[in-house]
Amino acid sequence: MLGLITGANRGLGLELVRLGLAQGDSILAACRNTDGEQMTELLTLKTDYPEFLEILQMDVTKEEEVKEAADKVRKKYGHIDFLINKAGVLFEKMKMPGDCIRDLDIDMLRRNLEVNVVGTALVCKYFIEQLYRSVCPCIMNITSEAAHLSPKGYNYPAYSMSKYAANMYTQKLRNFLEEERKELHMRIYMIHPGRMDTAMGKENAGGCKEM
Ligand SMILES: NC(=O)c1ccc[n+]([C@@H]2O[C@H](COP(=O)([O-])OP(=O)(O)OC[C@H]3O[C@@H](n4cnc5c(N)ncnc54)[C@H](OP(=O)(O)O)[C@@H]3O)[C@@H](O)[C@H]2O)c1
């Protein structure tokens, strides 16, 4: 199987790359930046699996970059079997200081939506044709329990809004494919990956193994 994973240079993305390669998949590892310290582990994997791992430069918020990466993959491989939208951001502390409504940082909210929602939609938009050409296509959107509509709590408001919207987008994708492209049997998942000791998850990762 050939799969594309976004945000592949660290955290959950890197672990998924590692797992995919170990089980014999070929992986297209998409990264916002393809140089710098954050790439060390992925580059080591590239040395270990030179024929099975390709690193792609792709900021999920930049439409031209997503399009360019999709064109490159289409020309070289013609299809992908799975897409894991894992790139994500969280800029808040669990409890925001001050008044959650009046003091909300709107620019920060926009940046959350841009990566966690628009980014996911852009990657799906430009890679869907390649999933249509797979015999067993699958999309996994990594969202979060933070999207849960609960009558209690106001932690991480901007992040939670973005993950709720990402879930809605995933459901619409699923409904469309079920109603209009049933013959593809495409599997679509929205996944809360659990609490992980990554750069993003540190604040809530008590007892988890560092990734
Ligand atoms: N950690 C948790 O406990 C937890 C819990 C629930 C859900 N999640 C979700 O699980 C996913 C993985 O989280 P994680 O813990 O692995 O996070 P992480 O370690 O902070 O990694 C975030 C990744 O997203 C990439 N990224 C950020 N902005 C990007 C952009 N514009 N274009 C492309 N890539 C971009 C980062 O790349 P750079 O290195 O270039 O910044 C990095 O690879 C996220 O979607 C998160 O919301 C995590």
The ligand as an ORCA input file, in Angstrom:
! r2SCAN-3c Opt
* xyz 0 1
  N      -0.871     15.086     21.262
  C      -2.058     14.762     21.747
  O      -2.221     14.407     22.924
  C      -3.260     14.825     20.834
  C      -4.518     14.552     21.367
  C      -5.622     14.592     20.529
  C      -5.449     14.879     19.174
  N      -4.224     15.160     18.675
  C      -4.103     15.443     17.247
  O      -3.188     14.535     16.698
  C      -2.445     15.134     15.647
  C      -0.990     14.906     15.904
  O      -0.554     15.668     16.971
  P       0.939     15.539     17.550
  O       0.760     15.382     19.013
  O       1.729     14.541     16.773
  O       1.456     17.017     17.239
  P       2.921     17.606     17.112
  O       3.946     16.658     17.631
  O       2.827     18.979     17.682
  O       3.103     17.703     15.527
  C       2.398     18.611     14.770
  C       2.791     18.379     13.334
  O       1.977     19.184     12.483
  C       2.861     19.821     11.573
  N       2.329     21.072     11.057
  C       1.941     22.169     11.759
  N       1.527     23.126     10.901
  C       1.665     22.622      9.652
  C       1.422     23.126      8.351
  N       0.947     24.359      8.143
  N       1.683     22.320      7.282
  C       2.150     21.071      7.465
  N       2.424     20.531      8.666
  C       2.173     21.315      9.743
  C       4.142     20.062     12.357
  O       5.199     20.370     11.515
  P       6.429     21.339     12.006
  O       7.408     20.461     12.725
  O       6.980     21.895     10.738
  O       5.840     22.380     12.901
  C       4.252     18.702     13.051
  O       4.769     17.736     12.185
  C      -2.888     16.589     15.575
  O      -3.815     16.757     14.529
  C      -3.533     16.816     16.922
  O      -4.524     17.814     16.883
  C      -3.119     15.133     19.473
*
